[in-house]
Amino acid sequence: MQTVCADVSDLEVLRTAIVQFTQERDWDQFHDGKNLAIALELEAAELLELYLWKDAGEVDVDKVREELADVFNYAILIADKYGLDVKRIVLDKLERNARKYPVDKARGTAKKYNEL
């Protein structure tokens, strides 16, 4: 499987910047796994809300950019909290999904893996 992803140093730059931002504000005291997961879900809901009652093409891309950045920030903070390597966990998941959704069966269909 061919993969395309950012250089690990790019991810490390993001992680370091996000962690530094929160540490400077002494927000680590609020950032346990549970609260970070809740914050991630809330930001994902704000992203989803941008599409409410609209066709997908009507969404304000600038607002998507803002909400998506929040989603990434919290996802990266959760990974950092548990010492997870973002690049590794994403590539591992892609590998597992490639086995569940082989191209010859999954191409062009929205069926779940157990329906292929």
Rosetta constraint file for C-alpha pairs under 8 A:
AtomPair CA 1 CA 95 HARMONIC 7.89 0.50
AtomPair CA 3 CA 91 HARMONIC 7.93 0.50
AtomPair CA 5 CA 87 HARMONIC 7.84 0.50
AtomPair CA 6 CA 10 HARMONIC 6.16 0.50
AtomPair CA 6 CA 11 HARMONIC 6.97 0.50
AtomPair CA 7 CA 11 HARMONIC 6.92 0.50
AtomPair CA 8 CA 12 HARMONIC 6.18 0.50
AtomPair CA 8 CA 87 HARMONIC 6.87 0.50
AtomPair CA 9 CA 13 HARMONIC 6.03 0.50
AtomPair CA 10 CA 14 HARMONIC 6.41 0.50
AtomPair CA 11 CA 15 HARMONIC 6.13 0.50
AtomPair CA 11 CA 86 HARMONIC 7.65 0.50
AtomPair CA 11 CA 87 HARMONIC 7.68 0.50
AtomPair CA 12 CA 16 HARMONIC 5.94 0.50
AtomPair CA 13 CA 17 HARMONIC 6.11 0.50
AtomPair CA 14 CA 18 HARMONIC 6.11 0.50
AtomPair CA 15 CA 19 HARMONIC 6.04 0.50
AtomPair CA 15 CA 76 HARMONIC 6.35 0.50
AtomPair CA 15 CA 77 HARMONIC 7.37 0.50
AtomPair CA 15 CA 80 HARMONIC 7.40 0.50
AtomPair CA 16 CA 20 HARMONIC 5.94 0.50
AtomPair CA 17 CA 21 HARMONIC 6.08 0.50
AtomPair CA 18 CA 22 HARMONIC 6.38 0.50
AtomPair CA 18 CA 73 HARMONIC 6.73 0.50
AtomPair CA 18 CA 76 HARMONIC 7.98 0.50
AtomPair CA 18 CA 77 HARMONIC 7.36 0.50
AtomPair CA 19 CA 23 HARMONIC 6.05 0.50
AtomPair CA 19 CA 77 HARMONIC 7.10 0.50
AtomPair CA 20 CA 24 HARMONIC 6.01 0.50
AtomPair CA 21 CA 25 HARMONIC 6.70 0.50
AtomPair CA 22 CA 26 HARMONIC 6.20 0.50
AtomPair CA 22 CA 27 HARMONIC 5.23 0.50
AtomPair CA 22 CA 28 HARMONIC 6.35 0.50
AtomPair CA 23 CA 27 HARMONIC 6.06 0.50
AtomPair CA 23 CA 28 HARMONIC 6.09 0.50
AtomPair CA 27 CA 31 HARMONIC 6.58 0.50
AtomPair CA 28 CA 32 HARMONIC 7.62 0.50
AtomPair CA 30 CA 35 HARMONIC 7.02 0.50
AtomPair CA 31 CA 35 HARMONIC 5.90 0.50
AtomPair CA 31 CA 36 HARMONIC 5.66 0.50
AtomPair CA 32 CA 36 HARMONIC 6.15 0.50
AtomPair CA 32 CA 81 HARMONIC 7.51 0.50
AtomPair CA 33 CA 37 HARMONIC 6.08 0.50
AtomPair CA 33 CA 78 HARMONIC 6.30 0.50
AtomPair CA 33 CA 81 HARMONIC 6.91 0.50
AtomPair CA 34 CA 38 HARMONIC 6.25 0.50
AtomPair CA 35 CA 39 HARMONIC 6.07 0.50
AtomPair CA 36 CA 40 HARMONIC 6.07 0.50
AtomPair CA 36 CA 74 HARMONIC 6.21 0.50
AtomPair CA 36 CA 75 HARMONIC 8.00 0.50
AtomPair CA 36 CA 77 HARMONIC 7.31 0.50
AtomPair CA 36 CA 78 HARMONIC 6.20 0.50
AtomPair CA 37 CA 41 HARMONIC 6.25 0.50
AtomPair CA 37 CA 74 HARMONIC 7.54 0.50
AtomPair CA 37 CA 75 HARMONIC 7.95 0.50
AtomPair CA 37 CA 78 HARMONIC 7.14 0.50
AtomPair CA 38 CA 42 HARMONIC 6.20 0.50
AtomPair CA 39 CA 43 HARMONIC 6.17 0.50
AtomPair CA 39 CA 74 HARMONIC 6.91 0.50
AtomPair CA 40 CA 44 HARMONIC 6.12 0.50
AtomPair CA 40 CA 70 HARMONIC 7.69 0.50
AtomPair CA 40 CA 71 HARMONIC 5.63 0.50
AtomPair CA 40 CA 74 HARMONIC 5.33 0.50
AtomPair CA 40 CA 75 HARMONIC 6.58 0.50
AtomPair CA 41 CA 45 HARMONIC 6.13 0.50
AtomPair CA 42 CA 46 HARMONIC 6.31 0.50
AtomPair CA 43 CA 47 HARMONIC 6.30 0.50
AtomPair CA 43 CA 67 HARMONIC 6.35 0.50
AtomPair CA 43 CA 68 HARMONIC 7.87 0.50
AtomPair CA 43 CA 70 HARMONIC 6.20 0.50
AtomPair CA 43 CA 71 HARMONIC 5.63 0.50
AtomPair CA 44 CA 48 HARMONIC 6.19 0.50
AtomPair CA 44 CA 67 HARMONIC 7.35 0.50
AtomPair CA 44 CA 68 HARMONIC 7.59 0.50
AtomPair CA 44 CA 71 HARMONIC 6.00 0.50
AtomPair CA 45 CA 49 HARMONIC 6.02 0.50
AtomPair CA 46 CA 50 HARMONIC 6.74 0.50
AtomPair CA 46 CA 67 HARMONIC 6.60 0.50
AtomPair CA 47 CA 51 HARMONIC 7.63 0.50
AtomPair CA 47 CA 64 HARMONIC 6.27 0.50
AtomPair CA 47 CA 67 HARMONIC 5.26 0.50
AtomPair CA 47 CA 68 HARMONIC 6.63 0.50
AtomPair CA 48 CA 52 HARMONIC 6.94 0.50
AtomPair CA 50 CA 59 HARMONIC 6.35 0.50
AtomPair CA 50 CA 60 HARMONIC 7.44 0.50
AtomPair CA 50 CA 63 HARMONIC 7.52 0.50
AtomPair CA 50 CA 64 HARMONIC 7.23 0.50
AtomPair CA 51 CA 55 HARMONIC 7.05 0.50
AtomPair CA 51 CA 56 HARMONIC 6.33 0.50
AtomPair CA 51 CA 58 HARMONIC 7.86 0.50
AtomPair CA 51 CA 59 HARMONIC 5.98 0.50
AtomPair CA 54 CA 58 HARMONIC 6.07 0.50
AtomPair CA 54 CA 59 HARMONIC 7.13 0.50
AtomPair CA 55 CA 59 HARMONIC 7.40 0.50
AtomPair CA 59 CA 64 HARMONIC 7.59 0.50
AtomPair CA 60 CA 64 HARMONIC 6.40 0.50
AtomPair CA 61 CA 65 HARMONIC 6.11 0.50
AtomPair CA 62 CA 66 HARMONIC 6.47 0.50
AtomPair CA 63 CA 67 HARMONIC 6.28 0.50
AtomPair CA 64 CA 68 HARMONIC 5.80 0.50
AtomPair CA 65 CA 69 HARMONIC 6.08 0.50
AtomPair CA 66 CA 70 HARMONIC 6.59 0.50
AtomPair CA 67 CA 71 HARMONIC 6.36 0.50
AtomPair CA 68 CA 72 HARMONIC 6.21 0.50
AtomPair CA 69 CA 73 HARMONIC 6.05 0.50
AtomPair CA 70 CA 74 HARMONIC 6.31 0.50
AtomPair CA 71 CA 75 HARMONIC 6.15 0.50
AtomPair CA 72 CA 76 HARMONIC 6.00 0.50
AtomPair CA 73 CA 77 HARMONIC 6.19 0.50
AtomPair CA 74 CA 78 HARMONIC 6.14 0.50
AtomPair CA 75 CA 79 HARMONIC 6.32 0.50
AtomPair CA 76 CA 80 HARMONIC 6.11 0.50
AtomPair CA 76 CA 86 HARMONIC 7.33 0.50
AtomPair CA 77 CA 81 HARMONIC 6.03 0.50
AtomPair CA 78 CA 82 HARMONIC 6.51 0.50
AtomPair CA 79 CA 83 HARMONIC 5.98 0.50
AtomPair CA 79 CA 84 HARMONIC 4.77 0.50
AtomPair CA 79 CA 85 HARMONIC 6.88 0.50
AtomPair CA 79 CA 86 HARMONIC 6.56 0.50
AtomPair CA 80 CA 84 HARMONIC 6.02 0.50
AtomPair CA 80 CA 85 HARMONIC 7.85 0.50
AtomPair CA 84 CA 89 HARMONIC 7.29 0.50
AtomPair CA 85 CA 89 HARMONIC 6.19 0.50
AtomPair CA 86 CA 90 HARMONIC 6.12 0.50
AtomPair CA 87 CA 91 HARMONIC 6.15 0.50
AtomPair CA 88 CA 92 HARMONIC 5.95 0.50
AtomPair CA 89 CA 93 HARMONIC 6.11 0.50
AtomPair CA 90 CA 94 HARMONIC 6.20 0.50
AtomPair CA 91 CA 95 HARMONIC 6.23 0.50
AtomPair CA 92 CA 96 HARMONIC 6.36 0.50
AtomPair CA 93 CA 97 HARMONIC 6.08 0.50
AtomPair CA 94 CA 98 HARMONIC 6.00 0.50
AtomPair CA 95 CA 99 HARMONIC 6.56 0.50
AtomPair CA 96 CA 100 HARMONIC 6.41 0.50
AtomPair CA 97 CA 101 HARMONIC 5.77 0.50
AtomPair CA 98 CA 102 HARMONIC 5.59 0.50
AtomPair CA 98 CA 103 HARMONIC 7.72 0.50
AtomPair CA 100 CA 113 HARMONIC 5.67 0.50
AtomPair CA 101 CA 105 HARMONIC 6.81 0.50
AtomPair CA 101 CA 106 HARMONIC 5.38 0.50
AtomPair CA 101 CA 113 HARMONIC 5.79 0.50
AtomPair CA 101 CA 116 HARMONIC 7.98 0.50
AtomPair CA 102 CA 106 HARMONIC 5.81 0.50
AtomPair CA 102 CA 107 HARMONIC 7.93 0.50
AtomPair CA 103 CA 107 HARMONIC 5.22 0.50
AtomPair CA 105 CA 116 HARMONIC 6.15 0.50
AtomPair CA 106 CA 110 HARMONIC 7.53 0.50
AtomPair CA 106 CA 111 HARMONIC 7.40 0.50
AtomPair CA 106 CA 113 HARMONIC 7.84 0.50
AtomPair CA 106 CA 116 HARMONIC 6.80 0.50
AtomPair CA 111 CA 115 HARMONIC 5.89 0.50
AtomPair CA 111 CA 116 HARMONIC 6.37 0.50
AtomPair CA 112 CA 116 HARMONIC 6.72 0.50
